[in-house]
């Protein structure tokens, strides 16, 4: 089981032990506080600083769902819970607390990464990877921010809060931010080259794939460069240790013992595979009653399943009962026991208490047990599903944890994403492709979903819809629509159909009013707010 005990304070790091094994344990309990100057002089100081960057990032996913997936055509909030319904309607107030904390939590992580980068020439040879991790995390946080807010500053050093240094970092055009994000990812690739594969730390493979995603996401996508990067991973997936979790029919479990694996039985095998990508498990019973699923009960997190071949990079959380769990709006000095942080309370089993993570009618129209026999039972909570009443509130089941003391890891990147990004890069903005490499990558993901292969031709629409079904509630849909150039078409119609307030400007969040107020006459508000 993963364990992470990192005590991170404003001016000191609490330390006592090293990352003692590849992916199993990171135990920094029984701490001794050191100043930054002292830490830089310790033998393993850079490793501890790198752990602090990852610890800081744990707060980022805590409210990301509310600002990303809730503003797509996948998820809605009911009309009785705070400002969540207004976010879902695209009426986001620039003073909204989640808008401010998502920005500041990413910036706080950037500050920790810059602490390492500013002192990189002091890093011993054995800890050069920590510098690579810092470049990776700085790139990832800016990538989060530019996709959410569009025009942002790119902060490449630790700023002195007692001076006007922040005024040296204005909002940049989107394309300039992407150029620097890609440069950081490429720098991290060089530092991380040949390093140990670890799902809980930035790696060379993760940096390659996210650099490619940034190439695809920038205003003028560089498909050729993205294709080269992704091909280097897909064509060498075995050496990276990446694969889709999927059971061949010949090796599938025969639940009835009759020597024949029926379609429902095989779909159950694949659903177990898909659920285990997220570290989840469920009891299995077989029923020959038409329409009844072989999966019964509720999914539950099993930490022993969370380290698997499909995960490329994830943020670790562990279930610890504590009054000191950290949420997205906790102060840095409140971060006492980061195991029990709120892993996006809205996305977990606690979501119904806030009336969020409800599937839209639009999603339920295309995500049915018949159309998605594998993904449907993994994605939605069985006790909330009523196939005879599509208007019934149907909730997410990918993260079956207790919310405020969350246990599910947050997956930043998995191999199914890489395969579909590879197909996207080969498609290169066209409406169709007959390139067999793209079709093969696409079919690997469909095969695990229990769906028929496509032959001869892959379309842009098929790829976009496949991504929607595969990554429901993983905070991908809005960014996919923007990257494919379909956000205005899809979300405008969705808004009309549901009496919402989407406009082309509102695909991005407002720039946090708190940041504007902190530096008067410096930052400008995004259009539409």
Secondary structure, DSSP 8 states (H G I E B T S, - for coil): ---EE-EE-SS-EEE---B-SSSS-EE--S-EEE-HHHHHHSTTHHHHHHHHHHHHHTTGGGTHHHHTGGGSSSEE--TTSTTHHHHHTT---TT-HHHHHHHHHHHHHHHHHHHHHHTGGG--GGGHHHHHHHHHHHHHHHHHHHHHHSS-----S---TTTTGGGGS----HHHHHHHHHHHHHHHHHHHTT----TTS--HHHHHHHHHHHHHHSSS--HHHHHHHHHHHHTTHHHHT-------GGG---SS-SS---HHHHHHHHHHHHHHHTTEE--B----STT--SB-S--EE-GGGSS-TTEEEEE-------TT---TT--GGG-S-GGG--S-GGGSTTHHHHT-SEE-HHHHHH--TTT-TTHHHHHB-GGG--TT-TTS--BB-SS-S-STT--S-EEEEEHHHHHHHHHHHHHTT-SEE--HHHHHHHHHHHHHTT-----S-EEHHHHHHHHHHHTTTTT-HHHHHHHTT-HHHHHHHHHHHTT----GGGGS----HHHHHHTTTTS---TT-
